[in-house]
Amino acid sequence: MKIVSLVPSVTETLFALGLDDQIVAITTFCRFPEDKVLQKTKIGGTKNPEREKIVELKPDVIILNEEENRKEDADFFRDQGIPIRVTFPSNVVEASEMIRQLGTEFQASIKAKSICNQIDDAIRSIKVPRAVSTLILIWKRPYWTVNKSTYVNSICETVGLRNVFSELRDRYPQLTNDQIITADPEAVLFPDEPYVFREKDVLEFQNQFPELKAIKENKLIMLDGTYLTWHGVRTLKALHELPKILKLAGLWN
């Protein structure tokens, strides 16, 4: 098989499944594993892939994600007669199932099953004293968050963070200052993707909302955004690393 991956988290998962030789091209946003992505042909970004270059590679399949990639690109590749596979896990269980499906499709079932079993073990090993009400930020000006239909919400709930805006109708709600003040979360997450939150952004938030519990108790957490947004083998890493991050932040004793 000749595989083109237009989804960074799937690219990492394909490598974890041992499919190095079958991956013929990836995006410029595919970052992991660092030593292996350097050796692969890059074909543009997730939303502006070099279509003709991809066609010239004559791939057997192109892997896309329903949100990360554009419908017009998927339609173009279909018109070229290239099989595509569209992924869209919206929770931790579906992320694990995606790994299993990729393993079946690309004859890597044994490694896929091993990763899925490790995910199950990691979930069982997480002992959450209590759910912590949390504001999960993904963008600013205005601030954006996620609702319960997202993978981000699922991975957070799995490690004991209760999304204070899970019940909002929009998948990615834009928030008003009043909504944030009323929610009064005990913790606030500042991931470095999709928006790259920096220390100056955290300071700005502190100055803007001094009355919040999270600020009074100093529970403003900067973290690697891939632990919240990348599904696949990164799910396993997130399940190991997020509890450590939250304990260091003092959310649990």
C-alpha positions as CSV (number, residue, x, y, z in Angstrom):
1,M,0.0,0.0,0.0
2,K,1.1,3.6,-0.7
3,I,-0.5,5.8,1.9
4,V,-0.8,9.6,1.9
5,S,-1.8,11.0,5.3
6,L,-3.3,14.5,5.5
7,V,-4.0,14.1,9.3
8,P,-1.0,14.7,11.7
9,S,-2.4,12.6,14.5
10,V,-3.1,9.7,12.0
11,T,0.4,10.0,10.6
12,E,1.8,9.4,14.1
13,T,-0.5,6.5,14.5
14,L,0.5,4.9,11.2
15,F,4.1,5.0,12.3
16,A,3.2,3.5,15.6
17,L,1.6,0.6,13.7
18,G,4.9,0.0,11.9
19,L,3.7,1.2,8.5
20,D,6.8,3.4,7.8
21,D,7.5,1.9,4.4
22,Q,4.0,2.4,3.2
23,I,3.7,6.1,4.1
24,V,4.7,8.0,0.9
25,A,3.7,11.5,1.9
26,I,2.5,13.6,4.8
27,T,1.7,17.2,5.6
28,T,4.0,19.9,6.9
29,F,2.1,19.8,10.2
30,C,2.9,16.1,10.8
31,R,5.4,16.4,13.6
32,F,5.7,12.9,15.3
33,P,7.6,10.8,15.5
34,E,10.2,13.5,14.9
35,D,13.0,11.3,13.5
36,K,10.7,9.6,11.0
37,V,8.6,12.5,9.6
38,L,11.8,14.2,8.5
39,Q,12.4,11.5,6.0
40,K,9.0,11.7,4.3
41,T,7.8,13.8,1.4
42,K,5.8,16.8,2.4
43,I,2.8,17.8,0.4
44,G,1.6,21.1,1.9
45,G,-0.7,21.7,4.8
46,T,-3.9,20.1,6.0
47,K,-6.0,22.7,4.3
48,N,-3.9,23.5,1.3
49,P,-2.4,20.2,0.1
50,E,-0.5,20.1,-3.1
51,R,-3.1,18.1,-5.0
52,E,-1.2,17.5,-8.3
53,K,1.9,16.4,-6.4
54,I,-0.2,13.9,-4.4
55,V,-1.8,12.5,-7.6
56,E,1.7,12.0,-9.2
57,L,2.6,9.8,-6.2
58,K,-0.2,7.4,-7.2
59,P,-1.3,6.6,-3.7
60,D,-3.5,3.6,-3.0
61,V,-5.3,5.6,-0.3
62,I,-5.4,9.1,1.1
63,I,-6.4,9.6,4.8
64,L,-8.3,12.7,5.7
65,N,-10.2,14.0,8.7
66,E,-13.7,15.5,8.4
67,E,-12.8,18.7,10.3
68,E,-9.1,19.1,9.7
69,N,-9.2,18.8,5.9
70,R,-11.4,20.4,3.3
71,K,-14.3,18.8,1.5
72,E,-13.2,20.2,-1.8
73,D,-9.9,18.4,-1.5
74,A,-11.7,15.1,-0.7
75,D,-13.9,15.6,-3.7
76,F,-10.9,16.3,-6.0
77,F,-9.2,13.1,-5.0
78,R,-12.4,11.1,-5.4
79,D,-12.7,12.5,-8.9
80,Q,-9.2,11.4,-9.6
81,G,-10.2,7.9,-8.7
82,I,-8.0,7.7,-5.6
83,P,-9.6,5.9,-2.7
84,I,-9.9,8.1,0.4
85,R,-10.5,7.3,4.0
86,V,-12.2,10.0,6.2
87,T,-11.6,9.8,10.0
88,F,-13.6,11.6,12.6
89,P,-13.4,10.2,16.1
90,S,-15.4,12.3,18.6
91,N,-14.4,10.6,21.8
92,V,-11.7,8.3,23.3
93,V,-13.6,5.1,22.5
94,E,-13.9,6.1,18.8
95,A,-10.2,7.0,18.8
96,S,-9.3,3.5,19.9
97,E,-11.7,2.0,17.4
98,M,-10.0,4.1,14.6
99,I,-6.7,2.5,15.6
100,R,-8.2,-0.9,15.4
101,Q,-9.7,-0.2,12.0
102,L,-6.4,1.2,10.6
103,G,-4.7,-2.0,11.8
104,T,-7.2,-4.2,10.0
105,E,-7.1,-2.1,6.8
106,F,-3.3,-2.1,6.6
107,Q,-2.5,-5.5,8.0
108,A,-1.2,-4.3,11.3
109,S,-3.8,-5.8,13.6
110,I,-1.5,-7.2,16.2
111,K,0.1,-3.8,16.9
112,A,-3.2,-2.0,16.7
113,K,-4.7,-4.4,19.3
114,S,-1.7,-3.9,21.6
115,I,-2.2,-0.1,21.5
116,C,-5.9,-0.4,22.1
117,N,-5.3,-2.7,25.0
118,Q,-2.9,-0.2,26.5
119,I,-5.5,2.6,26.1
120,D,-8.0,0.4,28.0
121,D,-5.4,-0.3,30.7
122,A,-4.6,3.4,31.0
123,I,-8.2,4.4,31.4
124,R,-8.7,1.8,34.1
125,S,-5.6,3.0,35.9
126,I,-6.8,6.6,36.2
127,K,-8.2,7.3,39.7
128,V,-10.0,10.6,39.8
129,P,-10.8,11.8,43.4
130,R,-13.5,14.2,42.0
131,A,-14.4,15.9,38.8
132,V,-12.9,19.4,38.6
133,S,-15.0,22.1,36.8
134,T,-12.8,23.3,34.0
135,L,-12.8,25.9,31.2
136,I,-11.1,24.5,28.1
137,L,-9.9,27.3,25.9
138,I,-9.0,26.7,22.2
139,W,-9.0,30.2,20.9
140,K,-9.1,33.9,21.9
141,R,-10.6,37.2,20.8
142,P,-13.2,36.1,21.5
143,Y,-12.5,33.0,23.7
144,W,-13.7,29.8,22.2
145,T,-14.3,26.4,23.9
146,V,-15.8,23.0,23.0
147,N,-19.0,21.2,23.8
148,K,-19.6,17.6,24.7
149,S,-19.7,16.3,21.1
150,T,-15.9,16.8,20.7
151,Y,-12.9,14.5,21.3
152,V,-11.4,17.3,23.4
153,N,-14.3,17.1,25.8
154,S,-14.0,13.3,26.0
155,I,-10.3,13.2,26.8
156,C,-10.8,15.9,29.4
157,E,-13.7,14.0,31.1
158,T,-11.7,10.8,31.0
159,V,-9.0,12.4,33.2
160,G,-11.4,14.0,35.6
161,L,-12.0,17.5,34.1
162,R,-15.7,18.5,33.8
163,N,-16.2,20.9,30.9
164,V,-18.3,23.8,32.2
165,F,-19.6,24.5,28.8
166,S,-20.3,20.9,27.6
167,E,-24.0,21.5,27.2
168,L,-23.8,24.5,24.8
169,R,-25.3,23.8,21.4
170,D,-22.4,24.8,19.2
171,R,-19.6,22.3,18.8
172,Y,-17.1,25.2,19.2
173,P,-18.9,27.9,21.1
174,Q,-17.7,31.5,21.2
175,L,-17.9,32.8,24.8
176,T,-18.8,36.1,26.3
177,N,-17.1,37.5,29.4
178,D,-20.3,37.1,31.3
179,Q,-20.5,33.4,30.4
180,I,-17.0,32.8,31.7
181,I,-17.7,34.7,35.0
182,T,-21.0,32.9,35.6
183,A,-19.4,29.5,34.9
184,D,-16.7,30.3,37.5
185,P,-14.4,27.3,36.7
186,E,-12.0,25.8,39.3
187,A,-9.4,25.3,36.5
188,V,-8.6,26.8,33.1
189,L,-6.7,25.0,30.4
190,F,-4.5,26.9,28.0
191,P,-3.2,24.4,25.3
192,D,-0.7,25.5,22.6
193,E,-3.0,24.4,19.8
194,P,-5.1,25.2,17.9
195,Y,-4.4,28.7,19.3
196,V,-0.9,29.0,20.6
197,F,-1.5,30.2,24.2
198,R,1.5,31.8,25.7
199,E,2.3,33.1,29.2
200,K,1.3,36.6,28.2
201,D,-2.2,35.2,27.2
202,V,-2.5,33.6,30.7
203,L,-1.6,36.9,32.3
204,E,-4.1,38.7,30.2
205,F,-6.8,36.3,31.2
206,Q,-5.9,36.7,34.9
207,N,-6.2,40.5,34.6
208,Q,-9.5,40.1,32.8
209,F,-11.2,37.7,35.2
210,P,-9.7,38.2,38.7
211,E,-12.9,37.0,40.4
212,L,-12.7,33.4,39.1
213,K,-12.0,30.5,41.4
214,A,-9.3,29.2,39.0
215,I,-7.4,32.5,39.3
216,K,-7.8,32.8,43.1
217,E,-6.5,29.3,43.5
218,N,-3.9,29.6,40.8
219,K,-5.2,26.7,38.7
220,L,-4.3,28.1,35.2
221,I,-2.7,25.3,33.3
222,M,-0.6,25.6,30.1
223,L,-0.1,22.3,28.3
224,D,0.8,20.5,25.1
225,G,-2.3,20.9,22.9
226,T,-1.7,17.5,21.2
227,Y,-2.8,15.8,24.4
228,L,-6.2,17.3,23.9
229,T,-6.7,17.4,20.1
230,W,-4.7,14.6,18.6
231,H,-6.5,11.2,18.5
232,G,-4.9,7.9,17.9
233,V,-1.7,6.7,19.5
234,R,-1.4,10.2,21.0
235,T,-4.5,9.3,23.0
236,L,-2.4,6.7,24.9
237,K,0.3,9.3,25.6
238,A,-2.4,11.8,26.8
239,L,-3.9,9.3,29.2
240,H,-0.4,8.8,30.7
241,E,0.7,12.5,30.7
242,L,-2.5,14.5,31.6
243,P,-2.9,13.0,35.1
244,K,0.7,13.9,35.8
245,I,0.2,17.4,34.6
246,L,-3.0,17.9,36.6
247,K,-1.3,16.5,39.8
248,L,1.6,18.9,39.4
249,A,-0.9,21.7,39.0
250,G,-2.3,20.8,42.3
251,L,-5.8,19.8,41.2
252,W,-5.5,16.6,43.2
253,N,-3.4,15.6,46.2
